[in-house]
Amino acid sequence: MAQEPSKSVVLNLTVLSDKDTPAAAAEVFLFDNSANYDKSVAQTKAISPTDSYITDGNGNVTVSIEKDKSYYAFIIWKDTQRNIILTNESSNINNLPKNLKISTTIRLKPNDGTILFYSLANKSSKVPISISISGVSVPIKQSITVLSNAITIPSGVGSPGVANFSGRYGTYKYQAQNEDGCVWTDFISISRGELKLVELPSCSVGKVSFLASNLKNDDFPLNLSIDGVSFGQISNTSTSNIFNLMPGTYTYFATNTNVQKPCVWTSTFVIEADKTTDVLLPICR
């Protein structure tokens, strides 16, 4: 069995926060290949790290490393008082002398802000929830998906039922929706390194059923819009005329495509959770 190469350089590393206070219990990853230095995945995957270490209460850690080798250090630390994540941008440790103890200090700074979305255990969690984020003060757009498995408290980035967005500090508008017709939208602001949780509350939808038994075949199809949003068409088959909506009061417009006998139907209706509201379309005269 081949022996490991001798490690003859002792590195005394001190990690400080952006406030110059010791970063206790910081995770230190050392990479011996620059291609593997990727702070976006180092914490979760730790791609080919040479070693990983934890700093002591004074932010210090002692590492024995190989001589004549370059290293890339990635450090991640959570400031629990401010609930922010700090990392280092880049720390190359190279041109190390042989058989020598060396000391170096690395100062961390806040990482990008992170927004964590998670869903509660409810009916809406049975289908995927799509989330779009558009920048208000920062022009960023991103589309992500919350997985169908709901949780009560997120245990971390990438957990089932959790979606995360990382971006520069600023104010963002998000919109989340699922196939059942549930829609959540709001503005949210994040600071550098801040971690914010957005809980998508439970959503019980209702249904509207458009009854078209009074109409003739030449009245179909009908173009349907609800509160100005297109919902497709109403057919002469009743099972195709049922739509999911969140509770509330709505106004619908239905227009036929018969140029010989054009008709328009419009009225308001009320949706209640877990109930079906019937809307009877009158005879087109």
VOGU-3710 file (C-alpha; in Angstrom, 3 decimals, decimal comma):
1> maqepsksvv> 0,000/0,000/0,000  1,417/3,347/-1,023  2,168/5,756/1,788  0,636/9,229/1,849  3,000/12,064/0,942  4,631/13,719/3,927  2,997/16,898/5,212  5,713/19,234/6,410  4,133/22,695/6,336  2,035/23,803/9,293
11> lnltvlsdkd> -0,480/26,532/8,494  -1,925/28,546/11,370  -5,043/30,106/9,939  -7,039/32,846/11,659  -10,518/33,585/10,353  -12,140/36,928/11,176  -15,581/38,291/10,407  -16,207/41,506/8,489  -16,299/43,187/11,947  -12,790/41,845/12,702
21> tpaaaaevfl> -14,187/39,536/15,394  -13,158/35,845/15,564  -15,264/33,565/13,368  -15,732/30,599/15,678  -16,911/27,282/14,228  -16,277/28,410/10,659  -16,005/25,632/8,073  -12,692/25,679/6,211  -12,333/23,703/2,977  -8,960/23,303/1,298
31> fdnsanydks> -8,853/22,399/-2,387  -5,712/21,266/-4,157  -7,132/21,828/-7,613  -8,244/25,258/-8,769  -10,885/23,654/-11,010  -12,588/22,367/-7,874  -12,719/25,768/-6,195  -16,401/26,544/-6,453  -17,968/28,272/-3,479  -21,484/27,610/-4,781
41> vaqtkaispt> -21,119/23,873/-4,208  -18,293/23,542/-1,701  -20,549/23,405/1,319  -23,074/20,937/-0,052  -20,891/18,733/-2,243  -17,328/19,503/-1,154  -15,951/18,519/-4,544  -12,571/16,834/-4,057  -11,503/18,760/-0,964  -8,078/17,932/0,380
51> dsyitdgngn> -9,387/18,441/3,896  -12,040/20,302/5,823  -11,634/21,892/9,246  -13,576/23,829/11,899  -12,143/26,923/13,587  -11,986/27,145/17,381  -13,565/29,793/19,616  -10,880/32,300/18,615  -11,343/31,712/14,888  -8,101/29,706/14,677
61> vtvsiekdks> -7,342/26,400/13,023  -4,043/24,597/12,478  -3,624/22,656/9,266  -0,805/20,388/8,177  -0,413/20,568/4,410  1,936/19,243/1,790  5,019/21,158/0,808  5,502/22,591/-2,694  1,769/22,678/-3,369  -0,827/25,357/-3,981
71> yyafiiwkdt> -4,137/25,398/-2,150  -7,446/27,181/-2,519  -9,286/27,879/0,705  -13,034/28,298/0,884  -14,549/29,325/4,198  -18,187/29,607/5,219  -19,459/30,956/8,508  -22,876/31,945/9,862  -23,067/35,011/12,046  -25,923/33,886/14,304
81> qrniiltnes> -26,413/37,339/15,818  -27,140/38,891/12,425  -28,434/35,705/10,769  -26,179/36,216/7,756  -23,733/33,985/5,897  -20,143/35,158/5,395  -17,555/33,706/3,034  -14,214/34,629/1,536  -13,984/35,680/-2,096  -10,731/33,909/-2,846
91> sninnlpknl> -7,769/32,694/-0,842  -4,894/31,143/-2,706  -2,156/29,620/-0,588  0,829/29,028/-2,829  4,611/29,125/-3,030  4,796/27,537/0,397  8,292/27,163/1,854  9,418/23,749/3,019  9,453/22,611/6,655  8,137/25,837/8,090
101> kisttirlkp> 5,280/27,103/10,203  3,393/29,969/8,636  0,427/32,068/9,768  -2,178/33,895/7,742  -5,408/35,756/8,434  -8,496/35,664/6,231  -11,300/38,181/6,651  -14,765/37,169/5,572  -17,504/39,296/4,110  -21,238/38,804/3,622
111> ndgtilfysl> -22,296/36,501/0,841  -25,212/37,180/-1,485  -28,580/37,365/0,212  -30,750/34,260/0,105  -34,510/33,850/0,030  -35,818/30,435/1,051  -39,341/29,500/-0,042  -41,095/26,612/1,606  -44,605/25,196/1,568  -46,765/23,892/4,373
121> anksskvpis> -48,444/20,490/4,343  -51,654/21,294/2,516  -53,609/20,447/-0,594  -51,599/22,837/-2,739  -48,390/20,974/-1,920  -49,549/17,926/-3,861  -48,573/19,626/-7,103  -45,361/21,519/-7,867  -45,319/25,237/-7,146  -43,502/27,391/-9,699
131> isisgvsvpi> -41,877/30,589/-8,453  -40,654/33,533/-10,495  -38,600/36,389/-9,063  -38,158/39,679/-10,868  -35,771/42,336/-9,634  -37,173/45,687/-8,567  -34,065/47,480/-7,357  -31,805/44,860/-8,939  -32,712/43,631/-12,451  -32,683/39,867/-11,967
141> kqsitvlsna> -35,155/37,270/-13,177  -35,099/33,663/-12,180  -37,559/30,799/-12,250  -37,364/27,998/-9,712  -39,595/25,204/-8,488  -40,702/24,156/-5,037  -40,784/20,378/-4,826  -44,052/18,663/-4,032  -42,970/17,278/-0,631  -44,113/19,783/1,974
151> itipsgvgsp> -42,252/20,491/5,206  -42,982/22,511/8,301  -39,571/24,076/8,901  -36,845/24,172/6,221  -33,803/22,195/7,287  -31,555/23,764/4,673  -31,059/24,717/1,081  -32,107/21,926/-1,229  -34,378/20,168/1,258  -37,581/18,637/-0,116
161> gvanfsgryg> -40,243/21,287/-0,455  -37,740/24,147/-0,372  -36,652/26,442/-3,173  -33,916/29,019/-2,752  -32,940/32,168/-4,590  -29,620/33,945/-4,053  -28,969/37,431/-5,292  -27,491/40,819/-4,498  -29,079/42,953/-1,820  -32,224/44,737/-2,911
171> tykyqaqned> -35,974/44,410/-3,195  -37,546/41,671/-5,274  -41,067/40,816/-6,328  -41,971/37,158/-6,319  -44,956/35,284/-7,658  -45,709/31,662/-6,889  -48,513/29,589/-8,322  -49,579/26,011/-8,773  -51,816/24,123/-11,144  -54,743/24,263/-8,717
181> gcvwtdfisi> -55,052/28,009/-9,166  -53,304/29,135/-5,965  -51,282/32,325/-6,447  -48,991/34,024/-3,931  -47,249/37,331/-4,677  -45,420/39,949/-2,608  -42,314/42,133/-2,368  -39,380/41,063/-0,224  -36,084/42,799/0,598  -32,771/41,134/1,454
191> srgelklvel> -29,458/42,519/2,668  -26,012/41,190/1,854  -25,646/37,778/3,407  -29,134/37,822/4,885  -31,225/34,667/4,977  -34,986/35,239/4,742  -37,724/32,655/4,910  -40,921/32,968/2,874  -43,700/30,640/3,900  -46,236/29,891/1,194
201> pscsvgkvsf> -49,395/29,362/3,277  -51,977/26,707/2,776  -54,337/27,206/-0,122  -57,733/25,556/-0,528  -59,223/26,293/-3,915  -62,780/26,273/-5,139  -64,204/25,505/-8,543  -66,449/27,283/-10,999  -68,540/25,227/-13,384  -70,016/26,957/-16,426
211> lasnlknddf> -73,290/25,280/-17,379  -74,007/25,602/-21,081  -77,082/23,413/-21,447  -79,145/26,389/-22,668  -76,887/26,977/-25,660  -76,940/25,505/-29,130  -74,070/23,800/-30,877  -73,505/26,733/-33,208  -72,863/28,972/-30,153  -69,628/27,119/-29,370
221> plnlsidgvs> -66,802/27,521/-28,704  -66,930/30,447/-26,261  -63,844/32,445/-25,408  -63,620/32,860/-21,625  -61,827/35,427/-19,497  -62,056/35,863/-15,724  -61,031/39,210/-14,259  -59,322/39,998/-17,544  -57,260/36,809/-17,622  -57,827/34,347/-20,446
231> fgqisntsts> -59,044/30,933/-19,302  -59,294/29,401/-22,744  -62,629/28,295/-24,127  -65,950/26,894/-22,996  -67,071/23,886/-24,985  -70,404/22,127/-25,241  -69,033/19,375/-23,010  -69,690/20,181/-19,368  -66,579/18,417/-18,047  -64,398/20,876/-19,995
241> nifnlmpgty> -66,037/23,908/-18,388  -64,722/23,535/-14,817  -61,886/25,767/-13,558  -60,005/26,037/-10,250  -59,821/29,413/-8,500  -58,837/30,733/-5,100  -61,689/31,980/-2,871  -62,992/35,426/-3,810  -65,370/37,366/-6,062  -64,762/37,263/-9,810
251> tyfatntnvq> -66,197/38,694/-13,018  -66,314/36,540/-16,116  -66,730/37,399/-19,785  -67,668/34,807/-22,389  -67,971/35,609/-26,077  -68,892/33,291/-28,903  -67,257/33,120/-32,305  -70,495/33,003/-34,323  -70,362/36,069/-36,573  -74,000/35,550/-37,591
261> kpcvwtstfv> -75,251/35,664/-33,995  -72,602/37,275/-31,756  -73,298/37,047/-28,030  -71,554/38,186/-24,857  -72,158/36,770/-21,375  -70,895/38,541/-18,269  -71,616/38,434/-14,554  -69,940/38,101/-11,160  -69,674/34,967/-9,072  -68,236/33,988/-5,695
271> ieadkttdvl> -65,770/31,159/-5,099  -65,617/29,399/-1,718  -62,901/27,005/-0,632  -63,582/23,336/-1,406  -66,912/24,147/-3,087  -68,124/24,282/-6,695  -70,018/27,352/-7,906  -72,363/26,788/-10,862  -72,717/29,574/-13,416  -75,613/29,108/-15,837
281> lpicr> -75,071/30,732/-19,225  -78,415/32,116/-20,470  -79,835/31,519/-23,934  -78,131/33,548/-26,629  -80,878/35,601/-28,263
//
